[in-house]
Amino acid sequence: MPSMIFAQTQKNVSGKVTDDKNNPLPGVSVSIKDSKFNASTDFDGNYTLEYSSDLANPVIVFSYVGFTAKSEQINNRTQLNMAMEEETNKLNEVVIIGYGSQKKSNVTGAISTVKKESLETRATTNPAEALQGLVAGVNVQKSGGVAGASVSVKIRGVNTFGATEPLYIIDGFQGSINTVNPTNIESMEVLKDGAAAAIYGSVAANGVIIVTTKNGKKEGVKVDFSSFLSVTNPSKTLDMLDADGYRTVNKRMYDEYNKYATSPKPLPAYITAPSDANTDWQDEVFRSGLTQNYGLGIQGRQGDFKFALYGNFVKQKGIVIDNEFGQQTGSARVSFKKSIFDIDGKMAYMGTQNALPSFQLKEVYTMAPLVPVYDENEEYGFGLANKNGLPAATNPVAEEYFKKNNNIGQDITANISATANIAPWLKYKLAYSYRVKNNQQTFHFPPYIANPKEVHLYPVQRELRTTWNEQILDNIITIDKTFGKHVFGLMLGNTFNSQASNWNDVSVEGKTTDYTVENGQLVSIDRPSGFLDPGFETIGAGRGGTYSADGSKFQYNRVSFFSRLNYSYNDRYLLQVTVRKDGSSKFGQDSRWGTFPSIALGWKIEQEDFFPKDMILSTLKLRASWGQLGNEAALGYYSANTLIKTGNTLGNGYVQGIGSNPWPGSIATALENRNLQWETTDSKNIGIDYTLLKGKISGSMNYYHNVTDNLLITKKLAPSAGIDDPVLNVGKISNSGFEFEVNYSDNVNEFKYNAGLNLSTLKNRVEELANDGQTIYGEGLKYGDEHFPTQARVGSPISGFYLYKTDGIFQSAEEVTAHNKDGVLLQPNAQPGDIRFKDLNGDGTIDEKDKAYAGTGLPKLEVNLSLGASYKGFDFSTLIGSGWGNKLYNGNRYFYESMNSGTNMLASTLNSWTPENHSNIPRAVLQDPNGNSRESDRFLESGDFIRMRQLQFGYTIPSSMLGKAKIDKIRFYVSAENLFTITNYSGIDPEFSRDKVIDTGVDRFVYPFTRSFVSGVQFIF
């Protein structure tokens, strides 16, 4: 009897859910609004839902990630089918997160999304460069303007002294952004805070960028062809002295030196001797460049089978002589359903050919204009700095002509995954990735002379070959359940990462050494041997010559376990909890494992009853998160182990006889450290997401505070220690800042327009080192061990400029005498025209203790503005970027405005101080007895800039004219990249990257950046 009563109080409704192409949708959530009754569609899109007959006017709701939620009154029907449409509302878009996806409206972390439409307008071959200016808190810089130059990406400042690049996830697997063709990208998600990135744990301390490539979406086949041609030129070069100016400044150097010297030096002949040469060495090595880019994509879908094929060809002629870069990429991706399985597979290939400049940029600036490029009287036909007492220097054109430096690489990736849909609410995914990189770098030169002090008598061939491979295996279980207003999502997984690499470096020089004993001494004599032709470019061609070789290999393993819980109540209150545990072979057995948790909360305020409806503010979500991330990038693969070094040098060898003939020996120079730990970044973030005017305006605001503890720092030991400098966990760095993003789009009839603004602030601070008085020095600009502009000290940024403070120029001998402490001259070697330096600590001596903090190369504020509009077939877009509050140390001025030796110099030195010209540039004086060129704020400049990154105009042929040809789209465009820069910085460019973060802002021989003019076409059918 009770069961009969129960049956009478229940009703059933069933049906099928499909997409707009009538394809079944499994896993769709089906529920009765404001009740506990719910169900899900099966693999064929069918569902059956029981509900109480007591409900008045029940409404059935269908919801599915990526599709617009649908609702409809049941009206006593027992059969109800539903066709769902793909989501177009920005807040309901799907955002790719670690090992999954989520509706944007439910995201609780700081995640920014860049869609393909924003990337397709950038004329670049590197997706990372295309990100520049599009996301708040993401700093993108190039290392220089040569073809194939690297791109540096930093997210929310600098957390470590090691590598600062973010983790890149390509279609679910760790990879390299350089292997992806920008036209093949569907979207890029930037995970900026600890909660968003914590699922990747130990490899995510620098942030995460998730790249999703295109796959077939619509029924049928689509072909996409795109191409652009870019003409490039150096946007700026240095203004160097010509021949007359060179003689003038050099004469001043000697005159000023001899004026006070006890042993005057005679003027070199080059100052007075006639010469027809007036070489502009920058004109000789820089040129116009040309980039060609061709891309072809084919994607399609038939039922459950989707595929995408993409290929791209790039050829760059660089702005430097003989600098060429080529890149070919290809990828194939397929996905399909079979029974309960979703199968996804992808293969990708990238080949690169890079001919790098063989000369050093400093040679271009150093070489005197009195030297001709070519000289038929010289043995090898090139001009040399060997006449009239000219200082020895290298002819860069000769260096480039004789030397060959080529780099060839191949990068192959294969991914496959199978997802078992065990139940509508339960999935298991098994995924495997294999990646291999090969690199071959070759160097060759015949006998030649480009510098009279560096005579190359014998040909040399060198080959460096590296192979690296990585295997990743993922096991992931996901559970998604809905209980009335409660929605749960649970993920459990583990991943195994194994890397291995080996390298071999072999060289041969076309000589052999004969040894004889004369008067009891071993005497060596070199003679030519091997290389039938000095132009032969193989290792075997040098048979009979002198061979040398080196090589090594490494193995690295990491095992990780992770879990994530997502919970929402009433589509209003959101919770995400993540835990990841990583074990790495880099660490000793006592501290191999690290645990990285996170928690994030979200509140969709617009869902509350008190939230005003139909007001300017449409949606509002409050977010808060905390998480921890790990980092091991600053650690070598075997830094925790005792390492033995073998060598036959005097330092490592075993000395025999008179000591000039060492035997091979081995020594343990690196001590074991089992207690090394992960660098750990503690990340806190609070933010809001909002939309106004029914979605016309959208954006976000974030405040973050990150603290990285247990920094892995190399501690300098006294040479007498006899061991390598150890890596220790001894530091702490903090980064904090505010981010703001706003986007606006609207239309007036056929006129559409949009604008976007993003800004971010950064405060970076070293909180702890091994001790409060410790100083970590950046690069020494003079021979590597002198002239250090940057230091890391407690209380200042990681790349702080610590410099002597200048106080004008001595205009007379009386001023020099007046600059004293208790009658003792502070600068005893100074003369009129020299720089006055401040004795900041008042101890009567100007030394290292008088250096003071003078700023950092890290911008305090970055602001980017994007504008776009379209009318009928015409479109326009522009991107303007800017950086504020940072300083730049102009190393070029240090090298070429010091006026203390016979190198060429900047044209500004013509305005150097003389008794008749009291300028703000000190006197030119040989050997610089006062130290005017010491590291001081003389070379420090403002790094503020505003840059027109891109200006583009396009035209799309109306579809009415293409319909008969079955062509979807033809668009032509012209674009200017890096059109102009407004800045007071006198160097090459105010926006450049350095290999080491501690050297940020130090401008040292950066190749000129380029200004590009682009024309392109996009063709879809």
PyMOL commands that set and color helices and strands:
alter all, ss='L'
color gray80, all
select helices_A, chain A and resi 2-8+90-92+104-106+116-119+127-130+177-179+182-184+194-203+243-260+269-272+281-285+361-366+396-402+540-542+605-607+693-695+719-721+813-818+848-850+891-896+907-911+937-939+959-961+963-965+997-999
alter helices_A, ss='H'
color red, helices_A
select strands_A, chain A and resi 10-18+29-32+38-40+46-52+59-63+70-73+82-83+94-97+100-103+111-115+138-142+151-155+167-170+173-174+185-191+208-213+220-234+289-302+305-317+324-338+341-355+404-423+426-445+448-451+454-456+460-483+486-509+511-518+521-528+546-569+573-584+593-604+617-631+643-647+665-670+679-692+697-714+727-748+751-761+763-768+776-777+790-792+800-803+806-809+820-821+824-825+835-837+852-856+861-871+874-884+887-890+940-942+945-956+969-983+1002-1003+1010-1020
alter strands_A, ss='S'
color yellow, strands_A
deselect
rebuild
show_as cartoon
